[in-house]
Amino acid sequence: MYKKFKGSIERHSPLLVGALSLILVFVLNLGACSIPNTKELLSSGVNVASISVGFLIASISVMVGLKNNPNLTYLQIEYRPGLSYLDLLKSYLKFSVTVSFIYAISSAGLLMFNQQEISYVFDQLFKLWIVLSLTFLVSLFRIIKVLANLLDDVFK
């Protein structure tokens, strides 16, 4: 029961963190007015998202290219009962690539606003960007965690 519950939390962790951060951002009123250097932060967001998209797409390419390699049977090791590392990685990679693209586009889009005059619209969009940032980071952490567990299982 505990493993099933733990797996469910892991599977939904980016969305859970996103929902919690959405509540906190609006309750604490953390917007562009309360965070200095928003332009640099958004620029960094574009860079980090672009790098992560490249990394994730490269990971997918490697997995596709090595699909029929008999030496890669370790990807069929069960991560949890009924779920292999391959199945888990496929679903997590799809989600992370999607979130990374949205994050990069939203970062670039917010850079187009005039940050000298922080408008109400920009402030609200920036709040949503903070939520998206946390969702993005948790989705990347989740993939890194699964890959680390795979390494542990392969090299026991």
N, C-alpha and C positions, 0 to 999 in steps of 0.2 A: 504494500500500500504506500509506504513512504517513498519508494523509488518511483512509483507511478506519479505521485504528487510532485516529487522533485523534478521529474522529467517534464511535467506539464508546466511548471514554473520556468524551467530553462527554455522550453519551446516558445513560451509567450513573454519572456522577459523584456524584449525590446518594447513591446506594446504596453506592458505593465509599467515600465519605467516612463514611457511616453505619457501615459495617462496620469501617473502620479506627478510628473513634472509639469504637465499642463495645469493641473490643479494648483500646484505650488507657485508657478510663475504668475498666474492670475491673482491668487490670494495675496502673495507678497508683492505684487505689482513690479516684477522685475522686467523692465523694458529697456529700450535704448537709452532712456534718460538716466537710468541707474547704472549703466555699464559704460565706462569710458572706452575710447578707441574702437568704436563699432566698425569703422571702415577696415582697420587692420584685422579685426576678428573675422569679418566676412571674407576678406581676401585670403586669410589662412584657411577658412572653411572651404573655399574653392580648391585650394592646393591640396589639402588633406583628402577631400572627397575624390579629386582626380587621381591621386596616387592610389587610394584604396580601390577605386573602380579598376584601375590598371592591374593591381594585384589580384583582385577577385576574378577578373576576366582571364588573366594568365592562369590562375588556379583551375578555372573551368576548362581552359584549353588543354592543360596537362591531363586533367581527368578524362577528357574526351579522347585525347591522343593515346592514352595508355589503357583505354577501356578493355581491349581484348588481350592485354598482357597477362599471361598466367602467373607471373610473379606478384601480381597485385591482389592476390586473394585476401590479403589482410583487410582490404576495404569492405569485405563481406563479413568481418567480425561483428558480432552483435554488440551494439552500444548499449541497448536495452533490449529486453525480450521482444522479438518481432520487428526490430529496427536496426538495420546495419549502419555502419559509419557512412557508407555511400549514400544511402537514402537520406540520412540526416544532413550530410554535407550538401547534397543537391538542394534540399529545401531551404537550408540556411543561406546558401550562396545566392539563390534566386532572390530571397528577401533582401539580403544585404546589397546586392547590385542595384535593385530597385530603389532602396532607401538612399544609397550613395548617389545615384543619378539625381534624385529629387533634391537631395541636400546640396549638391554642386549647383544645380540650376537655381535653387532658391537663394543660395549665397550670392551667386552672380546677379540675380535679379534685384536683390536688396542693395547691392553695390550701386545700382543705377539711381537710387534715391539720393536726394541732396541731404547729406547728413548734417549740414550746417544748421538747417532748420528741421528739427525732428517733428514730423507731423504725427497726428493721431494714427493715421493709417500705417505709417512706417513703424510706429511704436508697437502696434498690435501685431503686425507681420513679424517684427523682430521677436516678439514673445513666442510666436509659433515657431520661429526659426530656432530658438533656444530648445524648445521641446523636440524638434526634429534633430538637433545636434545630439541630444542625449540618446534618442532612439538610435541614431546612426552609430554612436560610439558603443552602445550596448550590443548592437547587432554584429559589429566587428569583433568585440570581445568574445561573443558567443562562438564565432567561427574559430578564433584562436584557441579557445578552451577545448573545443572538440578536436582540433588538430593536435593539441598537446596530449589529450587523453588517448588519441590514436597512437601517437609516438610511444606513450607509456605501455599500451597494450601490445604493440608490435615488438618492442625491445625489452620484454620482460625477461 
